[in-house]
Protein backbone atom coordinates (compact mmCIF):
# COMPACT_ATOMS: atom_id res chain seq x y z
CA UNK A 1 0.00 0.00 0.00
CA UNK A 2 1.23 3.47 -0.72
CA UNK A 3 -0.10 6.19 1.57
CA UNK A 4 -0.16 9.95 1.44
CA UNK A 5 1.47 10.78 4.77
CA UNK A 6 1.66 14.12 6.60
CA UNK A 7 5.10 15.39 7.48
CA UNK A 8 6.78 18.47 8.94
CA UNK A 9 9.36 20.35 6.86
CA UNK A 10 12.71 20.47 8.69
CA UNK A 11 14.77 22.27 6.08
CA UNK A 12 14.61 23.32 2.44
CA UNK A 13 17.26 23.37 -0.25
CA UNK A 14 17.85 22.77 -3.92
CA UNK A 15 19.07 19.58 -5.56
CA UNK A 16 19.83 19.47 -9.27
CA UNK A 17 17.67 22.57 -9.84
CA UNK A 18 14.68 21.16 -7.92
CA UNK A 19 13.35 22.60 -4.65
CA UNK A 20 13.61 19.82 -2.06
CA UNK A 21 12.91 19.49 1.66
CA UNK A 22 13.91 17.23 4.49
CA UNK A 23 10.60 16.13 6.04
CA UNK A 24 9.90 14.40 9.35
CA UNK A 25 7.09 11.82 9.29
CA UNK A 26 6.69 11.11 12.99
CA UNK A 27 10.34 10.15 13.46
CA UNK A 28 11.11 8.93 9.94
CA UNK A 29 12.99 11.56 7.94
CA UNK A 30 12.90 11.56 4.14
CA UNK A 31 13.78 13.87 1.26
CA UNK A 32 10.72 15.29 -0.53
CA UNK A 33 10.20 17.28 -3.73
CA UNK A 34 8.45 20.65 -3.26
CA UNK A 35 7.69 21.45 -6.89
CA UNK A 36 3.91 21.23 -6.33
CA UNK A 37 4.09 23.46 -3.21
CA UNK A 38 6.80 26.01 -4.06
CA UNK A 39 5.84 28.35 -1.19
CA UNK A 40 5.95 25.69 1.58
CA UNK A 41 8.15 26.86 4.46
CA UNK A 42 10.24 25.25 7.20
CA UNK A 43 8.00 24.21 10.10
CA UNK A 44 4.89 23.76 7.97
CA UNK A 45 3.17 20.43 7.36
CA UNK A 46 2.28 18.85 4.04
CA UNK A 47 0.73 15.65 2.79
CA UNK A 48 3.38 13.71 0.89
CA UNK A 49 2.81 10.94 -1.62
CA UNK A 50 5.60 9.03 -3.41
CA UNK A 51 8.15 11.69 -2.52
CA UNK A 52 6.11 14.75 -3.56
CA UNK A 53 4.55 17.30 -1.19
CA UNK A 54 1.01 17.64 -2.54
CA UNK A 55 -1.01 19.72 -0.09
CA UNK A 56 -0.38 21.98 2.92
CA UNK A 57 -1.87 20.68 6.17
CA UNK A 58 -2.43 22.24 9.58
CA UNK A 59 -0.35 20.90 12.47
CA UNK A 60 -3.23 19.41 14.48
CA UNK A 61 -4.56 17.42 11.51
CA UNK A 62 -1.05 16.20 10.72
CA UNK A 63 -0.43 15.05 14.30
CA UNK A 64 -3.78 13.26 14.53
CA UNK A 65 -3.18 11.46 11.24
CA UNK A 66 0.37 10.44 12.18
CA UNK A 67 -0.87 9.13 15.54
CA UNK A 68 -3.59 7.10 13.86
CA UNK A 69 -1.16 5.69 11.26
CA UNK A 70 1.27 4.75 14.05
CA UNK A 71 -1.48 2.98 16.03
CA UNK A 72 -2.46 1.01 12.94
CA UNK A 73 1.15 0.13 12.14
CA UNK A 74 0.87 1.88 8.80
CA UNK A 75 3.97 4.05 9.25
CA UNK A 76 6.12 0.94 9.63
CA UNK A 77 4.42 -0.56 6.58
CA UNK A 78 5.02 2.59 4.55
CA UNK A 79 8.53 3.47 5.75
CA UNK A 80 9.89 0.23 7.16
CA UNK A 81 12.91 -1.53 5.75
CA UNK A 82 11.70 -3.72 2.84
CA UNK A 83 14.56 -6.19 3.44
CA UNK A 84 13.59 -6.54 7.09
CA UNK A 85 9.94 -7.04 6.10
CA UNK A 86 10.92 -9.70 3.51
CA UNK A 87 13.07 -11.49 6.08
CA UNK A 88 10.21 -11.51 8.58
CA UNK A 89 7.80 -12.88 5.95
CA UNK A 90 10.36 -15.59 5.11
CA UNK A 91 10.68 -16.54 8.79
CA UNK A 92 14.25 -15.29 9.21
CA UNK A 93 14.55 -14.29 12.85
CA UNK A 94 18.05 -12.80 13.00
CA UNK A 95 17.65 -9.87 10.63
CA UNK A 96 19.60 -7.70 10.15
CA UNK A 97 22.47 -10.08 9.60
CA UNK A 98 25.54 -9.31 11.61
CA UNK A 99 29.07 -10.24 10.66
CA UNK A 100 28.94 -12.98 13.32
CA UNK A 101 25.84 -14.45 11.66
CA UNK A 102 27.51 -14.43 8.25
CA UNK A 103 30.65 -16.10 9.66
CA UNK A 104 28.57 -18.75 11.46
CA UNK A 105 26.67 -19.56 8.27
CA UNK A 106 29.93 -19.78 6.30
CA UNK A 107 31.36 -22.21 8.86
CA UNK A 108 28.25 -24.39 8.65
CA UNK A 109 28.66 -24.82 4.89
C-alpha positions in Angstrom: 0.0 0.0 0.0 1.2 3.5 -0.7 -0.1 6.2 1.6 -0.2 9.9 1.4 1.5 10.8 4.8 1.7 14.1 6.6 5.1 15.4 7.5 6.8 18.5 8.9 9.4 20.3 6.9 12.7 20.5 8.7 14.8 22.3 6.1 14.6 23.3 2.4 17.3 23.4 -0.3 17.9 22.8 -3.9 19.1 19.6 -5.6 19.8 19.5 -9.3 17.7 22.6 -9.8 14.7 21.2 -7.9 13.4 22.6 -4.7 13.6 19.8 -2.1 12.9 19.5 1.7 13.9 17.2 4.5 10.6 16.1 6.0 9.9 14.4 9.4 7.1 11.8 9.3 6.7 11.1 13.0 10.3 10.2 13.5 11.1 8.9 9.9 13.0 11.6 7.9 12.9 11.6 4.1 13.8 13.9 1.3 10.7 15.3 -0.5 10.2 17.3 -3.7 8.5 20.7 -3.3 7.7 21.5 -6.9 3.9 21.2 -6.3 4.1 23.5 -3.2 6.8 26.0 -4.1 5.8 28.3 -1.2 5.9 25.7 1.6 8.2 26.9 4.5 10.2 25.2 7.2 8.0 24.2 10.1 4.9 23.8 8.0 3.2 20.4 7.4 2.3 18.8 4.0 0.7 15.7 2.8 3.4 13.7 0.9 2.8 10.9 -1.6 5.6 9.0 -3.4 8.1 11.7 -2.5 6.1 14.8 -3.6 4.6 17.3 -1.2 1.0 17.6 -2.5 -1.0 19.7 -0.1 -0.4 22.0 2.9 -1.9 20.7 6.2 -2.4 22.2 9.6 -0.3 20.9 12.5 -3.2 19.4 14.5 -4.6 17.4 11.5 -1.0 16.2 10.7 -0.4 15.0 14.3 -3.8 13.3 14.5 -3.2 11.5 11.2 0.4 10.4 12.2 -0.9 9.1 15.5 -3.6 7.1 13.9 -1.2 5.7 11.3 1.3 4.7 14.1 -1.5 3.0 16.0 -2.5 1.0 12.9 1.2 0.1 12.1 0.9 1.9 8.8 4.0 4.0 9.2 6.1 0.9 9.6 4.4 -0.6 6.6 5.0 2.6 4.5 8.5 3.5 5.8 9.9 0.2 7.2 12.9 -1.5 5.7 11.7 -3.7 2.8 14.6 -6.2 3.4 13.6 -6.5 7.1 9.9 -7.0 6.1 10.9 -9.7 3.5 13.1 -11.5 6.1 10.2 -11.5 8.6 7.8 -12.9 5.9 10.4 -15.6 5.1 10.7 -16.5 8.8 14.3 -15.3 9.2 14.5 -14.3 12.9 18.0 -12.8 13.0 17.7 -9.9 10.6 19.6 -7.7 10.1 22.5 -10.1 9.6 25.5 -9.3 11.6 29.1 -10.2 10.7 28.9 -13.0 13.3 25.8 -14.5 11.7 27.5 -14.4 8.3 30.6 -16.1 9.7 28.6 -18.8 11.5 26.7 -19.6 8.3 29.9 -19.8 6.3 31.4 -22.2 8.9 28.3 -24.4 8.6 28.7 -24.8 4.9 
